[in-house]
Amino acid sequence: MSLQHELSERYPLSQSQIDAFERQGFIKLKNVLSPAVLAHYGREITRLVLKLNKQDKPLEERDTYHQAFLQVANLWQHSTIVREFVFSTRLARIATELLRTSGVRLYHDQALYKEPGGGYTPWHADQQYWPLATGKCVTAWIPLQETPVAMGALAFSSGSHTFEYGRDLPISEESERLLAAALDKAGFPYVETGYALGEVSFHYGWTFHRAGGNATRHNRSVMTVIYMDEHMRLAEPANENQQIDADVWCPGVKIGEVIDSELNPVLFSSENEG
Ligand SMILES: O=C(O)CCC(=O)C(=O)O
């Protein structure tokens, strides 16, 4: 099977997996992508991360946020190869089924490379940064290699998408400290397990998550794709981060309108299925 064909093949998601996603706010799925797909597209993603990332300070001179990872967004605009990967209908269909909606649009993609010796990723919920009118949005976190806990595997607070405290906290030492205590006190289980090669996780925009540091000698190379309901509307930005996101990822879209700029194509819609 060609690699492109693999990226469009349907993943057999069960009803109990969809229910678990709704209950926990995240799900880890095995064998979503083959070693051949990860090697081929991963090579191109890594080439672009090395070329485009602007970080020039050594780890020890950076703040906590910038010790956590190198971050490069919308790689699909820089490479037709990465575009094939980000536009995968296999992944977009999983996002659609998990969100129980008719289809999804791209919000944006981003590579998150945790360098050897890179620091922890503080507790946060992504939607603090996103001016989206509903919670029907989901991040696919796609490790490009097997990722043990010691490399900084993404960890989740199970069920925390229902928890409203701390939603306004941006990624920082403060979010790590306050949310660690609050989530623990509220009794949400902490789920931190490694990822097998080909395993991909999906989490809601409001699910609290973090990652440990990278104690290995290799990069923790991760690609992410953020999907939103195809009918998602732009909300009035609630903070400065959301204003930046509205300007950068939803260009020209007015508050209250469906987010259908040229940066937000529909990646899967059951309405287009035969
Ligand atoms: O990769 C990480 O360490 C953090 C990822 C994250 O916060 C996300 O993808 O939402």
The ligand as an SDF file (V2000), in Angstrom:
LIG
                    3D

 10  9  0  0  0  0  0  0  0  0999 V2000
    4.4720   18.0950   23.5960 O   0  0  0  0  0  0  0  0  0  0  0  0
    4.3600   18.6190   24.6910 C   0  0  0  0  0  0  0  0  0  0  0  0
    5.2400   18.5230   25.5670 O   0  0  0  0  0  0  0  0  0  0  0  0
    3.1220   19.3910   25.0230 C   0  0  0  0  0  0  0  0  0  0  0  0
    2.0780   19.1890   23.9900 C   0  0  0  0  0  0  0  0  0  0  0  0
    0.8320   19.9210   24.2020 C   0  0  0  0  0  0  0  0  0  0  0  0
    0.6460   20.6230   25.1510 O   0  0  0  0  0  0  0  0  0  0  0  0
   -0.2290   19.7540   23.2100 C   0  0  0  0  0  0  0  0  0  0  0  0
    0.0120   19.1620   22.1370 O   0  0  0  0  0  0  0  0  0  0  0  0
   -1.3480   20.2110   23.4570 O   0  0  0  0  0  0  0  0  0  0  0  0
  1  2  2  0
  2  3  1  0
  2  4  1  0
  4  5  1  0
  5  6  1  0
  6  7  2  0
  6  8  1  0
  8  9  2  0
  8 10  1  0
M  END
$$$$
